Amino acid sequence: MDPNTSKPVLLIALGGNALIQKGQEGSITEQFENLRVPGQQIARLSAEYRIIITHGNGPQVGNLLLQQECCDAVPKLPLEILVAQTEGQIGYMIESTLDQELMALGIDERPLVTLITYVVVDRNDPAFRNPTKPIGPAFPPEKARSLPYPTVATPKGHRRVVASPRPVTIVERREIQRLIDMDFIVICCGGGGIPVIREGRAFNGVDAVIDKDLASVRLAREVGVDIFMIVTDVDGAQIDFGTEKARRLNRLTVKEAARYLAAGHFPEGSMGPKVAAAAEFVRAGGRRAVITSLEKIEAAVSDPSVGTQFTP
């Protein structure tokens, strides 16, 4: 047996705070500095695990949309192209940071790769009939009325709204499987991946956004991940979040997760998809799922008291 394939597979789904912290303007310097926190931990973990990294792209794709709104000198690009651009952009930043951290540990030959990833969605997904995902810059009401796409009112103003369909399958799952079997660190499914629908034997991109955590758990199931980790800006899932009764849940069964989701403890736009994804992984037979903070990636792998751990 190849010694690499005996190492368990760890998928780390990085949230937006891995690149941009609250209160920051999101400069490239800030983003590179922020990536050192997960980068150092992932570099150390790579000695014992085969690693897949997925990541969000909300602020980055929002900036590209804002740039488009500010310039009419060049043709506007569709959302699928902007997602692809951020996959390359953020993948480069993660690779570069991780490569430095590996070299600091004396590891000069660990292969890294960023894979532009297609994610198939169902053209009949009900999300296409009822778009709910706000993206991009905010506009005053009078401007929003003249835009060529639907908008929704948010606390910041009117924002473009697109569908957020569920992922059906990861197109490059076989390539990702081969790469992790060769002990590559694979960066993929950035921003949930590029949403595509099947047209005969081909794929066509669509204007939609796939939730990064739901795409990550779909990939985890398809390539046989052992540990599924969602990294966010808090140290685990909490009930009664934002109140004096707030309490982190150290462990959650699949049934408990479903009950808390139904009761509204985990909002759809923040912790909801994370809890749903972690519970889905365990329900489908996955070994371990955990939600934890950026600073505790390494600790959550070895210590079952760190973060929110999911059990059947």
PEVEN-V345768 format. One line per field, one symbol per residue. phi: phi as a letter, one per 30 degrees, with the letter a starting at -180 (. if undefined). A space follows every 50 residues. Layout:
# PEVEN-V345768
phi=???
This chain:
# PEVEN-V345768
phi=.dedddddcccccdddddcbdeiddiddedddddddddddddeddddcbd bcccadaeddddddddeddcbcdbddcdeeddddddedddeeddeddddd dddddiccbddbaccdbdbdbddceedddbdbcdbidcbdeddddcddbd bbdbedkdbebbdbdddcacddedddeddddciddccahdijiddbcdbi ccbbdbdabceddddddddeddcidcbcbccbcbdldbcheicdcebdcd bbdddddddddddidcdddbdeddddddddedddjddbbbcbcedceddd dccdccicccbd
